[in-house]
Amino acid sequence: DWAHLERALLRLYPGLSGVGIEKRWFGRVAMTPDHLPHIHEPEQGLMAVVGCQGRGVGLMTALGERIAGYLASGDARQLPFPVSPIRPIPFHVFRQVGVAATIAWYRTLDALER
């Protein structure tokens, strides 16, 4: 149901009244405990970047170029931050409760900003 988002959009930008929304996108947001993206190299030559905190479209475009430079040269200075080992997420078994609480928290913050 996109109606609540359209109402919020019109509250912020009343000039858009009567303008239809042609496309919508949604997806999962990968969050990390330290709120920073992580670069991993599970095997030599295999790179993974995770946890862009909802800013992945622009960030991954820039990181892709830097990672390609690293893979081509082997020079870790190409990377904007160091490669880190993949670590288990503490208390992962409670993730559903944690995710629900985090969503509720951010919705509350959004409501307070109105």
The 8 nearest C-alpha neighbors of each residue, nearest first, counted from 0:
[[1, 2, 3, 4, 5, 23, 6, 25],
 [0, 2, 4, 3, 5, 6, 23, 7],
 [1, 3, 5, 4, 0, 6, 7, 8],
 [4, 2, 6, 5, 1, 7, 0, 8],
 [5, 3, 7, 1, 6, 2, 8, 0],
 [4, 6, 8, 2, 7, 3, 9, 1],
 [7, 5, 3, 9, 8, 4, 2, 10],
 [8, 6, 4, 10, 9, 5, 3, 11],
 [9, 7, 5, 11, 6, 10, 12, 4],
 [8, 10, 13, 12, 6, 11, 7, 5],
 [11, 9, 7, 8, 12, 13, 6, 5],
 [10, 12, 8, 9, 13, 7, 6, 14],
 [11, 13, 9, 14, 10, 15, 8, 16],
 [14, 12, 9, 15, 16, 10, 11, 8],
 [13, 15, 12, 16, 9, 17, 18, 11],
 [16, 14, 13, 18, 12, 17, 9, 8],
 [15, 17, 14, 18, 13, 9, 12, 19],
 [16, 18, 15, 19, 14, 13, 20, 9],
 [19, 17, 15, 16, 20, 14, 21, 9],
 [20, 18, 21, 17, 16, 15, 22, 5],
 [19, 21, 22, 18, 23, 5, 17, 15],
 [20, 22, 19, 23, 18, 24, 5, 1],
 [23, 21, 20, 24, 19, 25, 1, 5],
 [22, 24, 25, 21, 20, 1, 26, 4],
 [25, 23, 22, 26, 21, 27, 1, 20],
 [26, 24, 23, 27, 28, 22, 53, 1],
 [25, 27, 28, 24, 53, 29, 23, 55],
 [26, 28, 29, 25, 53, 30, 52, 50],
 [27, 29, 53, 52, 30, 26, 51, 50],
 [30, 28, 50, 52, 51, 27, 53, 31],
 [29, 31, 50, 52, 28, 34, 51, 32],
 [30, 32, 34, 50, 33, 35, 29, 36],
 [31, 33, 34, 30, 35, 88, 89, 50],
 [32, 34, 31, 35, 30, 36, 50, 37],
 [35, 33, 31, 32, 30, 52, 36, 50],
 [36, 34, 33, 31, 37, 50, 51, 52],
 [35, 37, 50, 51, 49, 48, 38, 34],
 [38, 36, 49, 48, 50, 39, 35, 83],
 [37, 39, 48, 82, 47, 83, 49, 36],
 [40, 38, 47, 82, 83, 46, 84, 41],
 [39, 41, 46, 42, 45, 47, 43, 82],
 [42, 40, 39, 45, 46, 43, 85, 47],
 [43, 41, 45, 40, 44, 46, 39, 47],
 [42, 44, 45, 40, 41, 46, 70, 39],
 [43, 45, 42, 46, 70, 40, 41, 73],
 [46, 44, 42, 43, 40, 41, 47, 39],
 [47, 45, 40, 39, 44, 48, 41, 38],
 [48, 46, 39, 38, 40, 49, 45, 41],
 [47, 49, 38, 37, 39, 46, 36, 50],
 [50, 48, 37, 36, 51, 47, 38, 29],
 [49, 51, 36, 29, 30, 31, 52, 37],
 [50, 52, 36, 55, 54, 53, 49, 29],
 [53, 51, 30, 50, 29, 54, 28, 34],
 [52, 54, 28, 51, 55, 29, 30, 50],
 [55, 53, 51, 52, 56, 58, 57, 59],
 [54, 56, 58, 51, 59, 57, 53, 52],
 [57, 55, 59, 58, 54, 60, 53, 51],
 [58, 56, 60, 59, 55, 54, 61, 62],
 [57, 59, 55, 61, 60, 56, 62, 54],
 [60, 58, 62, 55, 61, 57, 56, 63],
 [59, 61, 63, 57, 58, 62, 56, 64],
 [60, 62, 58, 59, 63, 64, 57, 65],
 [63, 61, 59, 65, 64, 60, 66, 58],
 [64, 62, 66, 60, 65, 61, 59, 67],
 [63, 65, 67, 62, 66, 61, 68, 60],
 [66, 64, 62, 68, 67, 63, 77, 78],
 [67, 65, 69, 63, 68, 64, 62, 70],
 [68, 66, 70, 64, 69, 65, 71, 63],
 [69, 67, 65, 71, 66, 70, 72, 77],
 [68, 70, 66, 73, 72, 77, 74, 67],
 [69, 71, 67, 73, 68, 72, 66, 44],
 [72, 70, 68, 69, 67, 73, 74, 66],
 [71, 73, 74, 69, 70, 68, 75, 77],
 [74, 72, 69, 70, 71, 75, 68, 77],
 [73, 75, 72, 69, 76, 77, 68, 70],
 [74, 76, 77, 78, 69, 73, 81, 82],
 [77, 75, 78, 74, 79, 69, 80, 81],
 [78, 76, 75, 69, 65, 74, 68, 79],
 [77, 79, 76, 80, 75, 65, 66, 69],
 [78, 80, 77, 81, 76, 65, 62, 75],
 [81, 79, 78, 82, 38, 37, 76, 75],
 [82, 80, 83, 78, 38, 79, 75, 37],
 [81, 83, 38, 39, 40, 80, 84, 37],
 [84, 82, 39, 38, 81, 85, 37, 40],
 [85, 83, 39, 86, 82, 40, 41, 38],
 [86, 84, 39, 83, 87, 41, 40, 37],
 [87, 85, 84, 88, 83, 89, 39, 37],
 [86, 88, 89, 85, 91, 90, 84, 92],
 [87, 89, 91, 86, 90, 32, 31, 92],
 [88, 90, 91, 87, 92, 86, 32, 93],
 [89, 91, 92, 93, 88, 94, 87, 97],
 [92, 90, 94, 93, 88, 89, 87, 95],
 [91, 93, 90, 94, 95, 89, 88, 96],
 [94, 92, 91, 96, 90, 95, 97, 98],
 [93, 95, 97, 91, 96, 92, 98, 90],
 [96, 94, 98, 97, 93, 99, 92, 100],
 [95, 97, 99, 94, 98, 93, 100, 101],
 [98, 96, 94, 100, 95, 99, 101, 93],
 [97, 99, 101, 95, 100, 96, 94, 102],
 [98, 100, 96, 102, 97, 101, 95, 103],
 [101, 99, 103, 97, 98, 102, 104, 96],
 [100, 102, 104, 98, 103, 99, 97, 105],
 [103, 101, 99, 105, 104, 100, 106, 98],
 [102, 104, 106, 100, 101, 105, 107, 99],
 [103, 105, 101, 107, 102, 106, 100, 108],
 [106, 104, 108, 102, 107, 103, 109, 101],
 [107, 105, 109, 103, 108, 104, 102, 110],
 [106, 108, 110, 104, 105, 109, 103, 111],
 [107, 109, 105, 111, 106, 110, 104, 112],
 [110, 108, 106, 112, 107, 111, 105, 113],
 [109, 111, 107, 112, 108, 113, 106, 105],
 [110, 112, 108, 109, 113, 107, 106, 105],
 [113, 111, 109, 110, 108, 107, 106, 105],
 [112, 111, 110, 109, 11, 108, 10, 7]]
